[in-house]
């Protein structure tokens, strides 16, 4: 008997999709959703910080501010994560 | 282990674990968003100052403390 058909009927998945494939898809889609949300937040934050008076083009100082801002936001995410899980008293 | 032999209980456990991870990520993202606004007041530099780093750490931990107070307050309402 085909092992996939029994597993898919017990887990209620479509016959073409193995459990392993399904779990991979869940992980990929969650990671994509997280990345999209993160990018959107960084865009909003760094636009606020660095493009204070939008001109006819992006200036050099604005672009370098954006680069630093993105790096700092990633760093801030790490600091917050550590603060939450290091001493959750 | 042959993944195709996983039963629905194991699948359920996998989904619960992923849900937990997603909630943790969500919490970190939310707090970073809030604490960034509170602590990073100037233009982002090439390094965080020590006061910015401390502020971010305190901000996250105090948010947790506050959450506990609010939760207790609401629990005592009925």
Backbone of each chain as nested JSON, in Angstrom:
{
  "chains": [
    {"id": "A", "residues": [
      {"number": 1, "name": "UNK", "atoms": {"N": [0.846, -1.199, 0.0], "CA": [0.0, 0.0, 0.0], "C": [0.881, 1.248, 0.0]}},
      {"number": 2, "name": "UNK", "atoms": {"N": [0.468, 2.243, -0.693], "CA": [1.212, 3.503, -0.785], "C": [1.193, 4.224, 0.569]}},
      {"number": 3, "name": "UNK", "atoms": {"N": [2.349, 4.42, 1.163], "CA": [2.383, 5.019, 2.501], "C": [1.812, 6.44, 2.52]}},
      {"number": 4, "name": "UNK", "atoms": {"N": [1.914, 7.148, 1.405], "CA": [1.447, 8.542, 1.377], "C": [-0.057, 8.644, 1.473]}},
      {"number": 5, "name": "UNK", "atoms": {"N": [-0.743, 7.676, 0.846], "CA": [-2.195, 7.779, 0.856], "C": [-2.75, 7.576, 2.266]}},
      {"number": 6, "name": "UNK", "atoms": {"N": [-2.098, 6.674, 3.041], "CA": [-2.608, 6.453, 4.4], "C": [-2.324, 7.651, 5.292]}},
      {"number": 7, "name": "UNK", "atoms": {"N": [-1.117, 8.217, 5.145], "CA": [-0.784, 9.354, 6.002], "C": [-1.646, 10.555, 5.633]}},
      {"number": 8, "name": "UNK", "atoms": {"N": [-1.885, 10.739, 4.342], "CA": [-2.633, 11.927, 3.959], "C": [-4.093, 11.813, 4.368]}},
      {"number": 9, "name": "UNK", "atoms": {"N": [-4.625, 10.592, 4.384], "CA": [-6.01, 10.479, 4.804], "C": [-6.116, 10.679, 6.31]}},
      {"number": 10, "name": "UNK", "atoms": {"N": [-5.078, 10.217, 7.067], "CA": [-5.157, 10.386, 8.519], "C": [-4.942, 11.837, 8.924]}},
      {"number": 11, "name": "UNK", "atoms": {"N": [-4.12, 12.58, 8.166], "CA": [-3.877, 13.963, 8.55], "C": [-4.775, 14.921, 7.782]}},
      {"number": 12, "name": "UNK", "atoms": {"N": [-5.593, 14.411, 6.877], "CA": [-6.523, 15.262, 6.173], "C": [-5.895, 16.148, 5.122]}},
      {"number": 13, "name": "UNK", "atoms": {"N": [-4.697, 15.79, 4.643], "CA": [-4.043, 16.603, 3.635], "C": [-4.392, 16.095, 2.248]}},
      {"number": 14, "name": "UNK", "atoms": {"N": [-4.122, 16.928, 1.248], "CA": [-4.345, 16.468, -0.114], "C": [-3.35, 15.352, -0.415]}},
      {"number": 15, "name": "UNK", "atoms": {"N": [-3.735, 14.402, -1.257], "CA": [-2.916, 13.208, -1.484], "C": [-1.544, 13.542, -2.081]}},
      {"number": 16, "name": "UNK", "atoms": {"N": [-1.433, 14.635, -2.823], "CA": [-0.165, 14.957, -3.477], "C": [0.869, 15.466, -2.477]}},
      {"number": 17, "name": "UNK", "atoms": {"N": [0.419, 15.966, -1.329], "CA": [1.308, 16.662, -0.414], "C": [1.67, 15.764, 0.763]}},
      {"number": 18, "name": "UNK", "atoms": {"N": [2.956, 15.42, 0.897], "CA": [3.368, 14.631, 2.049], "C": [3.389, 15.527, 3.28]}},
      {"number": 19, "name": "UNK", "atoms": {"N": [3.378, 14.903, 4.445], "CA": [3.413, 15.681, 5.681], "C": [4.657, 16.544, 5.743]}},
      {"number": 20, "name": "UNK", "atoms": {"N": [5.769, 15.963, 5.269], "CA": [7.026, 16.706, 5.289], "C": [6.944, 17.96, 4.413]}},
      {"number": 21, "name": "UNK", "atoms": {"N": [6.368, 17.797, 3.217], "CA": [6.213, 18.943, 2.321], "C": [5.312, 19.993, 2.939]}},
      {"number": 22, "name": "UNK", "atoms": {"N": [4.256, 19.512, 3.581], "CA": [3.33, 20.444, 4.209], "C": [4.036, 21.272, 5.285]}},
      {"number": 23, "name": "UNK", "atoms": {"N": [4.833, 20.59, 6.133], "CA": [5.525, 21.308, 7.203], "C": [6.533, 22.297, 6.626]}},
      {"number": 24, "name": "UNK", "atoms": {"N": [7.221, 21.9, 5.554], "CA": [8.141, 22.826, 4.904], "C": [7.41, 24.065, 4.405]}},
      {"number": 25, "name": "UNK", "atoms": {"N": [6.248, 23.82, 3.805], "CA": [5.486, 24.954, 3.269], "C": [5.041, 25.907, 4.365]}},
      {"number": 26, "name": "UNK", "atoms": {"N": [4.62, 25.333, 5.493], "CA": [4.207, 26.168, 6.619], "C": [5.375, 27.048, 7.054]}},
      {"number": 27, "name": "UNK", "atoms": {"N": [6.554, 26.436, 7.186], "CA": [7.726, 27.191, 7.634], "C": [8.103, 28.288, 6.646]}},
      {"number": 28, "name": "UNK", "atoms": {"N": [8.084, 27.953, 5.356], "CA": [8.445, 28.935, 4.335], "C": [7.467, 30.107, 4.345]}},
      {"number": 29, "name": "UNK", "atoms": {"N": [6.174, 29.783, 4.455], "CA": [5.186, 30.861, 4.416], "C": [5.254, 31.738, 5.65]}},
      {"number": 30, "name": "UNK", "atoms": {"N": [5.515, 31.136, 6.81], "CA": [5.672, 31.939, 8.024], "C": [6.884, 32.849, 7.909]}},
      {"number": 31, "name": "UNK", "atoms": {"N": [7.981, 32.306, 7.379], "CA": [9.199, 33.106, 7.235], "C": [8.97, 34.26, 6.263]}},
      {"number": 32, "name": "UNK", "atoms": {"N": [8.242, 33.989, 5.193], "CA": [7.952, 35.048, 4.222], "C": [7.095, 36.143, 4.848]}},
      {"number": 33, "name": "UNK", "atoms": {"N": [6.085, 35.734, 5.588], "CA": [5.204, 36.713, 6.225], "C": [5.99, 37.563, 7.217]}},
      {"number": 34, "name": "UNK", "atoms": {"N": [6.883, 36.915, 7.976], "CA": [7.687, 37.647, 8.948], "C": [8.59, 38.647, 8.234]}},
      {"number": 35, "name": "UNK", "atoms": {"N": [9.25, 38.203, 7.157], "CA": [10.167, 39.073, 6.423], "C": [9.428, 40.274, 5.838]}},
      {"number": 36, "name": "UNK", "atoms": {"N": [8.234, 40.039, 5.308], "CA": [7.463, 41.144, 4.736], "C": [7.093, 42.167, 5.794]}},
      {"number": 37, "name": "UNK", "atoms": {"N": [6.65, 41.66, 6.941], "CA": [6.251, 42.564, 8.007], "C": [7.452, 43.359, 8.511]}},
      {"number": 38, "name": "UNK", "atoms": {"N": [8.576, 42.663, 8.643], "CA": [9.791, 43.319, 9.122], "C": [10.208, 44.43, 8.159]}},
      {"number": 39, "name": "UNK", "atoms": {"N": [10.228, 44.103, 6.87], "CA": [10.611, 45.105, 5.866], "C": [9.688, 46.311, 5.899]}},
      {"number": 40, "name": "UNK", "atoms": {"N": [8.414, 46.066, 6.015], "CA": [7.461, 47.168, 6.04], "C": [7.718, 48.076, 7.245]}},
      {"number": 41, "name": "UNK", "atoms": {"N": [7.994, 47.472, 8.399], "CA": [8.278, 48.271, 9.587], "C": [9.553, 49.082, 9.411]}},
      {"number": 42, "name": "UNK", "atoms": {"N": [10.599, 48.438, 8.901], "CA": [11.877, 49.144, 8.711], "C": [11.695, 50.299, 7.724]}},
      {"number": 43, "name": "UNK", "atoms": {"N": [10.957, 50.055, 6.665], "CA": [10.691, 51.144, 5.701], "C": [10.04, 52.326, 6.404]}},
      {"number": 44, "name": "UNK", "atoms": {"N": [9.009, 52.052, 7.186], "CA": [8.284, 53.132, 7.848], "C": [9.189, 53.888, 8.821]}},
      {"number": 45, "name": "UNK", "atoms": {"N": [9.935, 53.129, 9.657], "CA": [10.778, 53.76, 10.675], "C": [11.877, 54.595, 10.037]}},
      {"number": 46, "name": "UNK", "atoms": {"N": [12.527, 54.054, 9.023], "CA": [13.678, 54.737, 8.446], "C": [13.239, 55.902, 7.558]}},
      {"number": 47, "name": "UNK", "atoms": {"N": [12.067, 55.812, 6.996], "CA": [11.545, 56.956, 6.25], "C": [11.313, 58.122, 7.204]}},
      {"number": 48, "name": "UNK", "atoms": {"N": [10.711, 57.824, 8.348], "CA": [10.492, 58.842, 9.375], "C": [11.79, 59.498, 9.802]}},
      {"number": 49, "name": "UNK", "atoms": {"N": [12.807, 58.661, 10.05], "CA": [14.065, 59.169, 10.591], "C": [14.899, 59.912, 9.554]}},
      {"number": 50, "name": "UNK", "atoms": {"N": [14.944, 59.374, 8.345], "CA": [15.97, 59.833, 7.396], "C": [15.448, 60.734, 6.284]}},
      {"number": 51, "name": "UNK", "atoms": {"N": [14.205, 60.56, 5.889], "CA": [13.681, 61.393, 4.799], "C": [12.738, 62.401, 5.427]}},
      {"number": 52, "name": "UNK", "atoms": {"N": [13.313, 63.392, 6.072], "CA": [12.488, 64.326, 6.828], "C": [11.839, 65.374, 5.925]}},
      {"number": 53, "name": "UNK", "atoms": {"N": [12.572, 65.768, 4.878], "CA": [12.004, 66.719, 3.913], "C": [12.281, 66.194, 2.511]}},
      {"number": 54, "name": "UNK", "atoms": {"N": [11.36, 65.4, 1.96], "CA": [11.621, 64.772, 0.668], "C": [11.954, 65.801, -0.411]}},
      {"number": 55, "name": "UNK", "atoms": {"N": [13.117, 65.654, -1.038], "CA": [13.522, 66.565, -2.106], "C": [13.265, 65.935, -3.464]}},
      {"number": 56, "name": "UNK", "atoms": {"N": [13.872, 66.529, -4.483], "CA": [13.626, 66.027, -5.846], "C": [14.362, 64.715, -6.094]}},
      {"number": 57, "name": "UNK", "atoms": {"N": [15.361, 64.418, -5.267], "CA": [16.004, 63.101, -5.336], "C": [16.544, 62.756, -3.949]}},
      {"number": 58, "name": "UNK", "atoms": {"N": [16.911, 61.491, -3.784], "CA": [17.45, 61.059, -2.496], "C": [18.892, 61.553, -2.384]}},
      {"number": 59, "name": "UNK", "atoms": {"N": [19.193, 62.304, -1.335], "CA": [20.559, 62.824, -1.2], "C": [21.484, 61.737, -0.663]}},
      {"number": 60, "name": "UNK", "atoms": {"N": [22.781, 61.994, -0.781], "CA": [23.773, 61.048, -0.262], "C": [23.63, 60.854, 1.235]}},
      {"number": 61, "name": "UNK", "atoms": {"N": [23.373, 61.944, 1.949], "CA": [23.267, 61.807, 3.406], "C": [21.997, 61.058, 3.782]}},
      {"number": 62, "name": "UNK", "atoms": {"N": [20.955, 61.226, 2.975], "CA": [19.73, 60.458, 3.253], "C": [19.973, 58.964, 3.035]}},
      {"number": 63, "name": "UNK", "atoms": {"N": [20.645, 58.612, 1.952], "CA": [20.908, 57.181, 1.717], "C": [21.783, 56.59, 2.798]}},
      {"number": 64, "name": "UNK", "atoms": {"N": [22.81, 57.332, 3.224], "CA": [23.662, 56.733, 4.258], "C": [22.913, 56.653, 5.578]}},
      {"number": 65, "name": "UNK", "atoms": {"N": [22.016, 57.602, 5.818], "CA": [21.175, 57.516, 7.021], "C": [20.311, 56.257, 6.958]}},
      {"number": 66, "name": "UNK", "atoms": {"N": [19.761, 55.97, 5.792], "CA": [18.916, 54.786, 5.642], "C": [19.724, 53.512, 5.913]}},
      {"number": 67, "name": "UNK", "atoms": {"N": [20.944, 53.449, 5.378], "CA": [21.78, 52.261, 5.637], "C": [22.02, 52.072, 7.123]}},
      {"number": 68, "name": "UNK", "atoms": {"N": [22.412, 53.153, 7.793], "CA": [22.652, 53.056, 9.24], "C": [21.372, 52.684, 9.972]}},
      {"number": 69, "name": "UNK", "atoms": {"N": [20.267, 53.287, 9.557], "CA": [18.981, 53.039, 10.209], "C": [18.6, 51.556, 10.124]}},
      {"number": 70, "name": "UNK", "atoms": {"N": [18.765, 50.97, 8.946], "CA": [18.432, 49.547, 8.767], "C": [19.304, 48.69, 9.684]}},
      {"number": 71, "name": "UNK", "atoms": {"N": [20.614, 48.985, 9.701], "CA": [21.518, 48.224, 10.583], "C": [21.113, 48.366, 12.042]}},
      {"number": 72, "name": "UNK", "atoms": {"N": [20.799, 49.592, 12.464], "CA": [20.422, 49.812, 13.862], "C": [19.101, 49.116, 14.184]}},
      {"number": 73, "name": "UNK", "atoms": {"N": [18.176, 49.105, 13.237], "CA": [16.891, 48.474, 13.543], "C": [17.057, 46.97, 13.752]}},
      {"number": 74, "name": "UNK", "atoms": {"N": [17.928, 46.386, 12.931], "CA": [18.211, 44.954, 13.098], "C": [18.887, 44.717, 14.451]}},
      {"number": 75, "name": "UNK", "atoms": {"N": [19.824, 45.611, 14.785], "CA": [20.51, 45.489, 16.077], "C": [19.515, 45.643, 17.226]}},
      {"number": 76, "name": "UNK", "atoms": {"N": [18.607, 46.614, 17.085], "CA": [17.605, 46.838, 18.137], "C": [16.742, 45.588, 18.338]}},
      {"number": 77, "name": "UNK", "atoms": {"N": [16.394, 44.925, 17.245], "CA": [15.607, 43.697, 17.344], "C": [16.339, 42.649, 18.181]}},
      {"number": 78, "name": "UNK", "atoms": {"N": [17.66, 42.546, 17.964], "CA": [18.467, 41.615, 18.751], "C": [18.511, 41.989, 20.222]}},
      {"number": 79, "name": "UNK", "atoms": {"N": [18.653, 43.292, 20.501], "CA": [18.713, 43.757, 21.894], "C": [17.398, 43.469, 22.613]}},
      {"number": 80, "name": "UNK", "atoms": {"N": [16.288, 43.742, 21.951], "CA": [14.967, 43.493, 22.545], "C": [14.781, 41.992, 22.819]}},
      {"number": 81, "name": "UNK", "atoms": {"N": [15.172, 41.195, 21.835], "CA": [15.033, 39.751, 21.98], "C": [15.823, 39.232, 23.18]}},
      {"number": 82, "name": "UNK", "atoms": {"N": [17.053, 39.728, 23.325], "CA": [17.884, 39.335, 24.464], "C": [17.267, 39.797, 25.773]}},
      {"number": 83, "name": "UNK", "atoms": {"N": [16.774, 41.032, 25.792], "CA": [16.202, 41.596, 27.018], "C": [15.005, 40.775, 27.477]}},
      {"number": 84, "name": "UNK", "atoms": {"N": [14.234, 40.255, 26.531], "CA": [13.04, 39.498, 26.889], "C": [13.382, 38.121, 27.437]}},
      {"number": 85, "name": "UNK", "atoms": {"N": [14.412, 37.488, 26.88], "CA": [14.63, 36.086, 27.214], "C": [15.83, 35.832, 28.113]}},
      {"number": 86, "name": "UNK", "atoms": {"N": [16.612, 36.881, 28.399], "CA": [17.731, 36.697, 29.297], "C": [17.248, 36.685, 30.737]}},
      {"number": 87, "name": "UNK", "atoms": {"N": [16.627, 37.795, 31.159], "CA": [16.18, 37.854, 32.555], "C": [14.694, 38.172, 32.592]}},
      {"number": 88, "name": "UNK", "atoms": {"N": [13.893, 37.178, 32.278], "CA": [12.452, 37.406, 32.345], "C": [11.986, 37.165, 33.774]}},
      {"number": 89, "name": "UNK", "atoms": {"N": [12.336, 38.115, 34.637], "CA": [12.05, 37.966, 36.07], "C": [10.585, 38.227, 36.359]}}
    ]},
    {"id": "B", "residues": [
      {"number": 1, "name": "UNK", "atoms": {"N": [13.111, 8.805, 11.138], "CA": [11.649, 8.701, 11.13], "C": [11.114, 9.002, 9.737]}},
      {"number": 2, "name": "UNK", "atoms": {"N": [10.186, 8.234, 9.29], "CA": [9.569, 8.476, 7.991], "C": [8.46, 9.52, 8.146]}},
      {"number": 3, "name": "UNK", "atoms": {"N": [8.654, 10.706, 7.589], "CA": [7.682, 11.786, 7.812], "C": [6.284, 11.46, 7.274]}},
      {"number": 4, "name": "UNK", "atoms": {"N": [6.246, 10.583, 6.269], "CA": [4.937, 10.289, 5.702], "C": [4.081, 9.472, 6.662]}},
      {"number": 5, "name": "UNK", "atoms": {"N": [4.713, 8.918, 7.723], "CA": [3.963, 8.12, 8.691], "C": [3.48, 8.941, 9.88]}},
      {"number": 6, "name": "UNK", "atoms": {"N": [3.773, 10.24, 9.856], "CA": [3.334, 11.081, 10.967], "C": [1.82, 11.103, 11.072]}},
      {"number": 7, "name": "UNK", "atoms": {"N": [1.343, 11.043, 12.266], "CA": [-0.111, 11.082, 12.415], "C": [-0.565, 12.511, 12.718]}},
      {"number": 8, "name": "UNK", "atoms": {"N": [-1.834, 12.68, 12.836], "CA": [-2.337, 14.037, 12.989], "C": [-1.956, 14.642, 14.337]}},
      {"number": 9, "name": "UNK", "atoms": {"N": [-1.712, 13.798, 15.354], "CA": [-1.287, 14.338, 16.647], "C": [0.083, 14.997, 16.529]}},
      {"number": 10, "name": "UNK", "atoms": {"N": [0.96, 14.317, 15.784], "CA": [2.286, 14.899, 15.597], "C": [2.216, 16.18, 14.769]}},
      {"number": 11, "name": "UNK", "atoms": {"N": [1.349, 16.177, 13.794], "CA": [1.157, 17.361, 12.966], "C": [0.628, 18.507, 13.807]}},
      {"number": 12, "name": "UNK", "atoms": {"N": [-0.293, 18.177, 14.702], "CA": [-0.851, 19.183, 15.592], "C": [0.239, 19.784, 16.476]}},
      {"number": 13, "name": "UNK", "atoms": {"N": [1.123, 18.911, 16.954], "CA": [2.221, 19.388, 17.79], "C": [3.138, 20.321, 17.007]}},
      {"number": 14, "name": "UNK", "atoms": {"N": [3.425, 19.941, 15.761], "CA": [4.245, 20.794, 14.905], "C": [3.608, 22.172, 14.751]}},
      {"number": 15, "name": "UNK", "atoms": {"N": [2.296, 22.178, 14.485], "CA": [1.61, 23.455, 14.281], "C": [1.612, 24.288, 15.557]}},
      {"number": 16, "name": "UNK", "atoms": {"N": [1.436, 23.625, 16.708], "CA": [1.488, 24.357, 17.978], "C": [2.845, 24.999, 18.197]}},
      {"number": 17, "name": "UNK", "atoms": {"N": [3.896, 24.234, 17.886], "CA": [5.247, 24.776, 18.054], "C": [5.481, 25.978, 17.145]}},
      {"number": 18, "name": "UNK", "atoms": {"N": [5.022, 25.855, 15.9], "CA": [5.192, 26.972, 14.964], "C": [4.387, 28.19, 15.429]}},
      {"number": 19, "name": "UNK", "atoms": {"N": [3.233, 27.931, 15.997], "CA": [2.404, 29.017, 16.497], "C": [3.121, 29.751, 17.639]}},
      {"number": 20, "name": "UNK", "atoms": {"N": [3.712, 28.949, 18.541], "CA": [4.484, 29.527, 19.647], "C": [5.608, 30.423, 19.128]}},
      {"number": 21, "name": "UNK", "atoms": {"N": [6.373, 29.879, 18.173], "CA": [7.483, 30.652, 17.603], "C": [6.983, 31.936, 16.956]}},
      {"number": 22, "name": "UNK", "atoms": {"N": [5.854, 31.836, 16.246], "CA": [5.303, 33.012, 15.585], "C": [4.901, 34.065, 16.61]}},
      {"number": 23, "name": "UNK", "atoms": {"N": [4.343, 33.62, 17.751], "CA": [3.941, 34.566, 18.79], "C": [5.141, 35.266, 19.404]}},
      {"number": 24, "name": "UNK", "atoms": {"N": [6.222, 34.511, 19.595], "CA": [7.453, 35.106, 20.137], "C": [7.996, 36.148, 19.16]}},
      {"number": 25, "name": "UNK", "atoms": {"N": [8.06, 35.775, 17.87], "CA": [8.538, 36.723, 16.861], "C": [7.687, 37.979, 16.82]}},
      {"number": 26, "name": "UNK", "atoms": {"N": [6.386, 37.775, 16.943], "CA": [5.44, 38.886, 16.918], "C": [5.702, 39.836, 18.089]}},
      {"number": 27, "name": "UNK", "atoms": {"N": [5.937, 39.251, 19.253], "CA": [6.202, 40.026, 20.464], "C": [7.487, 40.84, 20.318]}},
      {"number": 28, "name": "UNK", "atoms": {"N": [8.538, 40.199, 19.826], "CA": [9.813, 40.902, 19.638], "C": [9.634, 42.04, 18.626]}},
      {"number": 29, "name": "UNK", "atoms": {"N": [8.923, 41.768, 17.54], "CA": [8.711, 42.788, 16.511], "C": [7.926, 43.965, 17.072]}},
      {"number": 30, "name": "UNK", "atoms": {"N": [6.906, 43.665, 17.846], "CA": [6.067, 44.718, 18.41], "C": [6.85, 45.596, 19.38]}},
      {"number": 31, "name": "UNK", "atoms": {"N": [7.611, 44.934, 20.263], "CA": [8.379, 45.692, 21.252], "C": [9.495, 46.5, 20.596]}},
      {"number": 32, "name": "UNK", "atoms": {"N": [10.112, 45.946, 19.563], "CA": [11.15, 46.701, 18.858], "C": [10.543, 47.965, 18.265]}},
      {"number": 33, "name": "UNK", "atoms": {"N": [9.382, 47.813, 17.666], "CA": [8.667, 48.936, 17.077], "C": [8.399, 50.031, 18.123]}},
      {"number": 34, "name": "UNK", "atoms": {"N": [7.831, 49.631, 19.249], "CA": [7.463, 50.587, 20.298], "C": [8.701, 51.221, 20.93]}},
      {"number": 35, "name": "UNK", "atoms": {"N": [9.692, 50.377, 21.257], "CA": [10.863, 50.876, 21.983], "C": [11.79, 51.694, 21.083]}},
      {"number": 36, "name": "UNK", "atoms": {"N": [11.788, 51.395, 19.806], "CA": [12.547, 52.215, 18.854], "C": [12.053, 53.669, 18.94]}},
      {"number": 37, "name": "UNK", "atoms": {"N": [10.745, 53.849, 18.934], "CA": [10.198, 55.205, 18.993], "C": [10.541, 55.886, 20.313]}},
      {"number": 38, "name": "UNK", "atoms": {"N": [10.533, 55.126, 21.395], "CA": [10.821, 55.718, 22.712], "C": [12.291, 56.064, 22.882]}},
      {"number": 39, "name": "UNK", "atoms": {"N": [13.169, 55.181, 22.398], "CA": [14.585, 55.268, 22.768], "C": [15.48, 55.896, 21.704]}},
      {"number": 40, "name": "UNK", "atoms": {"N": [15.136, 55.745, 20.457], "CA": [16.011, 56.243, 19.387], "C": [15.429, 57.559, 18.9]}},
      {"number": 41, "name": "UNK", "atoms": {"N": [15.827, 58.623, 19.571], "CA": [15.199, 59.91, 19.298], "C": [15.931, 60.698, 18.217]}},
      {"number": 42, "name": "UNK", "atoms": {"N": [17.251, 60.498, 18.098], "CA": [18.008, 61.243, 17.094], "C": [18.109, 60.484, 15.784]}},
      {"number": 43, "name": "UNK", "atoms": {"N": [18.963, 60.999, 14.908], "CA": [19.237, 60.305, 13.647], "C": [20.093, 59.082, 13.942]}},
      {"number": 44, "name": "UNK", "atoms": {"N": [19.769, 57.935, 13.344], "CA": [20.541, 56.709, 13.634], "C": [22.031, 56.874, 13.313]}},
      {"number": 45, "name": "UNK", "atoms": {"N": [22.883, 56.56, 14.259], "CA": [24.317, 56.653, 14.047], "C": [24.893, 55.316, 13.617]}},
      {"number": 46, "name": "UNK", "atoms": {"N": [26.226, 55.267, 13.517], "CA": [26.859, 54.022, 13.098], "C": [26.951, 53.031, 14.252]}},
      {"number": 47, "name": "UNK", "atoms": {"N": [26.638, 53.509, 15.454], "CA": [26.62, 52.641, 16.64], "C": [25.553, 53.155, 17.59]}},
      {"number": 48, "name": "UNK", "atoms": {"N": [24.947, 52.258, 18.346], "CA": [24.063, 52.73, 19.411], "C": [24.905, 53.3, 20.539]}},
      {"number": 49, "name": "UNK", "atoms": {"N": [24.464, 54.375, 21.164], "CA": [25.126, 54.826, 22.39], "C": [24.723, 53.872, 23.502]}},
      {"number": 50, "name": "UNK", "atoms": {"N": [25.49, 53.906, 24.603], "CA": [25.165, 52.978, 25.685], "C": [23.819, 53.337, 26.303]}},
      {"number": 51, "name": "UNK", "atoms": {"N": [23.464, 54.616, 26.272], "CA": [22.16, 54.972, 26.843], "C": [21.018, 54.477, 25.953]}},
      {"number": 52, "name": "UNK", "atoms": {"N": [21.238, 54.452, 24.655], "CA": [20.208, 53.909, 23.766], "C": [20.035, 52.404, 24.006]}},
      {"number": 53, "name": "UNK", "atoms": {"N": [21.161, 51.701, 24.122], "CA": [21.101, 50.258, 24.363], "C": [20.38, 49.959, 25.683]}},
      {"number": 54, "name": "UNK", "atoms": {"N": [20.759, 50.711, 26.73], "CA": [20.112, 50.512, 28.029], "C": [18.622, 50.814, 27.951]}},
      {"number": 55, "name": "UNK", "atoms": {"N": [18.297, 51.887, 27.251], "CA": [16.884, 52.262, 27.119], "C": [16.093, 51.147, 26.436]}},
      {"number": 56, "name": "UNK", "atoms": {"N": [16.645, 50.564, 25.372], "CA": [15.943, 49.486, 24.662], "C": [15.705, 48.288, 25.588]}},
      {"number": 57, "name": "UNK", "atoms": {"N": [16.753, 47.917, 26.338], "CA": [16.637, 46.786, 27.261], "C": [15.577, 47.062, 28.331]}},
      {"number": 58, "name": "UNK", "atoms": {"N": [15.672, 48.247, 28.955], "CA": [14.705, 48.609, 29.991], "C": [13.292, 48.665, 29.428]}},
      {"number": 59, "name": "UNK", "atoms": {"N": [13.172, 49.233, 28.258], "CA": [11.86, 49.391, 27.624], "C": [11.171, 48.03, 27.472]}},
      {"number": 60, "name": "UNK", "atoms": {"N": [11.912, 47.05, 26.966], "CA": [11.326, 45.728, 26.756], "C": [10.921, 45.102, 28.084]}},
      {"number": 61, "name": "UNK", "atoms": {"N": [11.793, 45.215, 29.082], "CA": [11.502, 44.571, 30.37], "C": [10.37, 45.27, 31.111]}},
      {"number": 62, "name": "UNK", "atoms": {"N": [10.317, 46.583, 31.021], "CA": [9.234, 47.307, 31.705], "C": [7.9, 47.044, 31.014]}},
      {"number": 63, "name": "UNK", "atoms": {"N": [7.957, 46.838, 29.699], "CA": [6.714, 46.513, 28.993], "C": [6.132, 45.208, 29.536]}},
      {"number": 64, "name": "UNK", "atoms": {"N": [7.026, 44.252, 29.808], "CA": [6.569, 42.982, 30.395], "C": [5.975, 43.203, 31.773]}},
      {"number": 65, "name": "UNK", "atoms": {"N": [6.675, 43.998, 32.609], "CA": [6.172, 44.3, 33.956], "C": [4.783, 44.92, 33.871]}},
      {"number": 66, "name": "UNK", "atoms": {"N": [4.674, 45.904, 32.967], "CA": [3.398, 46.579, 32.818], "C": [2.296, 45.606, 32.378]}},
      {"number": 67, "name": "UNK", "atoms": {"N": [2.647, 44.727, 31.462], "CA": [1.655, 43.752, 31.0], "C": [1.109, 42.926, 32.147]}},
      {"number": 68, "name": "UNK", "atoms": {"N": [2.022, 42.555, 33.07], "CA": [1.607, 41.775, 34.236], "C": [0.636, 42.57, 35.102]}},
      {"number": 69, "name": "UNK", "atoms": {"N": [0.958, 43.843, 35.335], "CA": [0.091, 44.679, 36.169], "C": [-1.298, 44.795, 35.548]}},
      {"number": 70, "name": "UNK", "atoms": {"N": [-1.31, 45.039, 34.249], "CA": [-2.599, 45.201, 33.563], "C": [-3.404, 43.905, 33.629]}},
      {"number": 71, "name": "UNK", "atoms": {"N": [-2.696, 42.788, 33.452], "CA": [-3.388, 41.498, 33.502], "C": [-4.006, 41.27, 34.879]}},
      {"number": 72, "name": "UNK", "atoms": {"N": [-3.199, 41.558, 35.937], "CA": [-3.709, 41.373, 37.305], "C": [-4.886, 42.294, 37.581]}},
      {"number": 73, "name": "UNK", "atoms": {"N": [-4.758, 43.515, 37.098], "CA": [-5.811, 44.499, 37.312], "C": [-7.129, 44.011, 36.708]}},
      {"number": 74, "name": "UNK", "atoms": {"N": [-7.031, 43.439, 35.517], "CA": [-8.248, 42.975, 34.86], "C": [-8.793, 41.707, 35.495]}},
      {"number": 75, "name": "UNK", "atoms": {"N": [-7.868, 40.883, 36.033], "CA": [-8.329, 39.663, 36.687], "C": [-9.092, 39.984, 37.962]}},
      {"number": 76, "name": "UNK", "atoms": {"N": [-8.722, 41.082, 38.63], "CA": [-9.365, 41.404, 39.904], "C": [-10.679, 42.151, 39.701]}},
      {"number": 77, "name": "UNK", "atoms": {"N": [-11.041, 42.382, 38.436], "CA": [-12.26, 43.144, 38.188], "C": [-13.528, 42.325, 38.34]}},
      {"number": 78, "name": "UNK", "atoms": {"N": [-13.376, 41.001, 38.343], "CA": [-14.61, 40.218, 38.495], "C": [-14.471, 39.119, 39.531]}}
    ]}
  ]
}
